[in-house]
Amino acid sequence: AVVSSQSREAVVSTQSTGDSQKSSGKIFRLEEVKEHSSPDDMWMAIHNKVYDITKFLNEHPGGEEVLLEHAGTEATYAFEDVGHSLDARDLLSQYYIGDLHEDDCTQKAAKMAESGEAGAPTGVIAGVVVAVIAGLGFFLLNKQW
């Protein structure tokens, strides 16, 4: 079925992102996002939204390497795995340029955006599990029978 760009923009403009951002109406294919993967021109998709993060590269608290690693990709999983703060999520709005084409959207990213689910960072969960086990071990070893 042929869908005009006007009707596609109307559908997209009614959606909001997981980061409380309204659609700009601009639609990008993932292939186009992939073309912007250099330090001088860097885009990535997060929660099916497209961001031009070129100007943020040198400011990223986690270093530019991680951004370079995911440049030009759908980076929702990497973004969520780190467990970004609300401030970091709000900062995304400065770099928002449009939406990922519906054929390139990932279901997990869309589901997370709709539900507001941020996904628990794997590293934090592992750290808590290790701390609990270490605490139990210490308690049991030092318990006087």
N, C-alpha and C positions, 0 to 999 in steps of 0.2 A: 504494500500500500504506500502511496506517495503521501507524505506529510509535509505541508508547507512550513517554511521556517517561521511564519507568523504563528501558526497553531502550536508548533513545538515550543516557541518562546512563551506563549501564553500558558502552556502546561508547566513549564519550568518556572515561570515567574510566580506561580502560586505555591511553590514549595519553599520551605525554609531549611536551612542547613542545621546540623547538629551544633554549630557554633552561633546560632541565632542570627544567621545572615540571610537576607533575602537575595534571591537570584538576580543577577544583572541582566539576564536574558541572553547572554553570550554563551554559545555552546561550542565546546572543543572536543575533538576526537582524541583518544589516547595517543594515536600516531602523531598528532600535532604536538602534544605535550612532550613526547619523546624527543622531538627535534630541539627542544630547549633544555639541554642537559650539560651545558658548559658553565664554568664559573662566571662568564660574562653575560649569560642569558640562561637563567635557571627557573624552570617551572616544575611543579609537582601537583599531583591530585591527592587530596585528603578528604575522606567522606564524600567522594564524588564531586568535590568542588575543586577548581583549578586556581592555583596560587602562583604568582610570579615572585619568587623569593630571592631574586638576584641581589637586591639591595640589602637583604637580611643576612647574606652569607657570612660576612665578617663579624656580625653581631651575635650570631647564634651561640648561646652559652655552652652548648655541648660541643662546640667546635665545628668548623666547616666541613670536616671529613665526612661526618655522618650525612650531611646534606648532599655532598657530592656523590656519596654512595647511592642515594635514592633519587638523584636528579632525573627528571623526565619520566618518573614512574608514578604508579598509583601507590602511595606511601601510607595509607591508612593504618595498616598493621604495624609498621615501624613506628609511626607517630604514637599509637596507642600503647605499644609495648613499653615505651619509655615512661609513660605515666605523666604526661605534661600537665602543668598547673592550669588553673582557670585563667590566669594572666597570659600564659602562653597561648591558650586557645583564643582569647580575646585579641591577641596580637595578630593572629592570622587574618583578621578582617582587613588590615592595612594592605595586605598583599593579594586579596581576592580579585580575580579577573573574570571568572565565569564558572560554568558548570560543565561537568563531563557529559558527553553524549550518552543518552540512555542505553545504547548498545554496548558502551564501554563501562558502565557503572557496575560495581561489584555489589552483590546482594548483602554481604556482611557490612560493608560501609554504609549502605542505605539503611539497613536495619538498625545499626548503631546510631546513626544520625536521627532517625525517627524516634527512637526510644530514649535518646539522651544518654545511652550507655557508653561509658568511657572505656570499659574493658580494664580489668585489673592488670597492672604491670607485672609481668612474670618475675622480674628480679625482686620486687617487693614481696611477693608471695613466697618465693624461695627463701628470702631473708627471714621472714617471720617463722616459717617452718623450722629453719635451722636454729633460730633463737629459742623456740619452744623446746625443741629436742635437747639443745645444750642445757637449758634451764632444768628440765626434768632429769637429765643425766647428772648434773651437779647436785641437785636435791637428793637423788637416790644414792649417790656415792658418799655424800656427807651426812646422811641420815644415820643416826646412832641406833642400832637395833638393840 
